[in-house]
Amino acid sequence: MTLEENMKSLWNKYLETKDIKYLAEACEKAPFFGQKDMAKEISKILRSKKSD
């Protein structure tokens, strides 16, 4: 599966379930122009919102 297909799949899963874990996973897999720490931080924030 290509990155584009994976992102589309994660987005569709999010739309179906409204489960933030899919957005967090997409952040972890997104390139963020080489800023892996940014992706990790956004993912961490999203995952923390899930437990609110």
Secondary structure, 3 states (H helix, E strand, C coil): CCHHHHHHHHHHHHHHHCCHHHHHHHHHHCCHHHCHHHHHHHHHHHHHHHCC
